[in-house]
Amino acid sequence: MFRLDYLSCILTVVSTVLIGRRYWEGWVLAGINSAVVCVIGFKTSQLGFIPANVFCIVLYGFNLRSWRRANTNS
């Protein structure tokens, strides 16, 4: 059985390292991780995780756009 909690753990660590090194791909992985947490929340009936992580996905999208724009201007 595939463990989504382990996948989320790996995505959290890798995305944090990438964002810390100022790679925009970290925001993409963080968004994927938030989607995984939404699935975990749905499967475990912890529905409070879903709106919080949808908000995070939107925020990551804005951050990604800002970072990509800043990279093309420099």
C-alpha positions in Angstrom: 0.0 0.0 0.0 1.3 3.4 -1.0 1.6 5.7 2.1 0.6 9.3 1.3 1.9 10.5 4.7 5.4 9.5 3.7 5.1 11.1 0.3 3.9 14.3 2.0 6.9 14.2 4.3 9.3 13.8 1.5 7.6 16.6 -0.5 7.7 18.9 2.5 11.4 18.4 3.1 12.4 18.7 -0.6 10.2 21.7 -1.3 11.5 23.5 1.8 15.1 23.0 0.7 14.4 24.1 -2.8 12.5 27.3 -1.7 15.4 28.0 0.8 17.8 27.8 -2.1 15.5 30.2 -4.1 14.4 27.6 -6.7 10.9 28.3 -8.0 10.3 24.5 -8.4 10.0 24.3 -4.6 6.7 26.2 -4.9 5.5 23.6 -7.4 6.4 20.8 -5.1 4.7 22.6 -2.1 1.5 22.9 -4.2 1.6 19.2 -5.0 2.2 18.4 -1.3 -0.9 20.5 -0.4 -2.9 18.5 -2.9 -1.7 15.3 -1.2 -2.7 16.6 2.2 -6.1 17.4 0.8 -6.4 13.8 -0.3 -5.2 12.6 3.1 -7.8 14.9 4.8 -10.6 13.5 2.6 -9.6 9.9 3.1 -9.4 10.3 6.9 -12.5 12.5 7.1 -10.4 15.4 8.5 -12.1 17.8 6.2 -10.6 20.9 7.9 -7.3 20.1 6.0 -8.9 20.7 2.6 -9.8 24.5 2.7 -6.5 25.3 4.4 -4.5 23.5 1.8 -6.5 24.9 -1.1 -5.7 28.3 0.3 -2.0 27.3 0.4 -2.2 26.1 -3.3 -3.5 29.5 -4.3 -0.8 31.2 -2.3 1.9 29.1 -3.8 0.6 30.0 -7.3 0.9 33.7 -6.5 4.4 33.1 -5.1 5.5 31.1 -8.0 4.3 33.8 -10.4 6.1 36.5 -8.5 9.3 34.5 -8.3 9.2 33.6 -12.0 8.7 37.3 -12.9 11.5 38.4 -10.6 13.9 35.8 -12.3 13.1 37.0 -15.8 13.6 40.7 -14.8 17.1 40.1 -13.3 
